[in-house]
Amino acid sequence: MVKQMKLTDAIDALCLATIADGRSPRTVEDYRQKLRPLVAFLGDREIDQVSTNDLRRFVADLRGRESRWLDHPNRPETAGGLSPASIAGNVRAVKRLFNFLQDDGLLATNPAARLKGSKP
């Protein structure tokens, strides 16, 4: 059954499941850190309103950034774009979120299924 859920609630659900699966607190914080820019880019919309095109626009935005650590809680913004490894990490987190949502029956289709990331 597909359920109405906001992106921030979906991220919370992923983090809870990650904790329940016995993953480290660092993994949970990594998901939160890497998914924060997605919510900033798309807004806190319903998960079933996120399209593959939205996610591609997000990745294109990451690739086009001229500074890094824009959304980082512990580092000041610095000139220079994101590294391929950083972009790939963000894409992996987005794919993990939407795979989780589909696997848990919260989304009928996965908009991140065809999303491509950089190889670090």
C-alpha positions in Angstrom: 0.0 0.0 0.0 1.4 3.4 -1.0 1.4 5.9 1.8 1.5 9.7 1.7 4.7 10.8 3.3 7.0 13.9 3.1 10.6 13.6 2.2 11.8 14.5 5.7 9.5 11.8 7.2 10.9 9.4 4.6 14.5 10.2 5.6 13.5 9.7 9.3 12.0 6.3 8.4 15.1 5.3 6.5 17.3 6.3 9.5 15.1 4.4 11.9 15.3 1.3 9.7 19.1 1.7 9.4 19.4 1.8 13.2 17.1 -1.2 13.6 19.2 -3.1 11.0 22.2 -2.6 13.3 24.1 -0.1 11.2 26.5 2.4 12.8 25.4 5.8 14.0 27.9 7.2 11.5 26.0 5.5 8.7 22.7 7.1 9.9 24.3 10.6 10.1 25.8 10.1 6.7 22.4 9.4 5.2 21.0 12.5 6.9 23.9 14.7 5.8 23.7 13.5 2.2 19.9 13.7 1.9 19.6 17.2 3.5 20.6 18.9 0.1 17.8 16.9 -1.7 15.2 18.4 0.6 16.7 21.8 0.3 16.6 21.5 -3.5 13.1 19.9 -4.0 11.4 21.2 -0.8 9.7 18.9 1.7 7.3 17.5 -0.9 5.3 14.2 -0.8 7.5 11.3 -1.8 5.1 10.2 -4.6 5.5 13.6 -6.2 9.3 13.1 -6.8 10.1 12.2 -10.4 13.2 10.8 -12.0 13.6 14.2 -13.8 13.5 15.9 -10.4 16.4 13.7 -9.2 18.3 14.2 -12.4 17.9 18.0 -11.9 19.3 17.6 -8.4 22.3 15.7 -9.6 22.9 18.3 -12.3 22.7 21.0 -9.6 25.3 19.1 -7.5 27.6 18.9 -10.6 27.2 22.6 -11.3 28.0 23.9 -7.8 30.9 26.3 -7.6 31.4 25.8 -3.9 31.5 22.9 -1.5 30.1 22.3 2.0 27.1 24.6 1.2 24.8 22.4 3.3 27.4 20.9 5.7 26.6 21.4 9.4 30.3 21.5 10.5 32.3 23.1 7.7 32.1 26.6 6.2 31.2 27.0 2.6 34.4 27.0 0.4 35.1 27.8 -3.2 35.5 24.8 -5.6 32.9 22.4 -6.8 32.0 19.0 -5.4 34.3 16.1 -6.1 33.1 13.1 -8.1 33.3 11.1 -4.9 31.0 13.5 -3.1 28.5 13.5 -5.9 28.6 9.7 -6.1 27.9 9.6 -2.3 24.9 11.8 -2.6 23.5 9.8 -5.5 24.0 6.5 -3.5 22.1 8.0 -0.5 19.2 9.1 -2.8 19.1 5.7 -4.4 19.2 4.0 -1.0 16.3 6.2 0.2 14.0 5.4 -2.7 15.0 1.7 -2.8 14.0 1.6 0.9 10.7 3.3 0.2 9.8 1.0 -2.6 11.0 -2.1 -0.7 8.8 -1.1 2.3 5.8 -0.6 0.0 5.7 3.2 0.6 6.2 3.9 -3.1 4.8 2.0 -6.1 7.6 3.0 -8.4 11.2 4.1 -7.7 12.2 7.4 -9.4 15.8 6.8 -8.5 16.0 3.4 -10.3 17.6 4.9 -13.4 19.6 7.6 -11.7 23.3 7.6 -12.6 26.1 8.7 -10.4 29.7 9.5 -10.8 32.3 6.8 -10.2 34.7 8.2 -7.6 
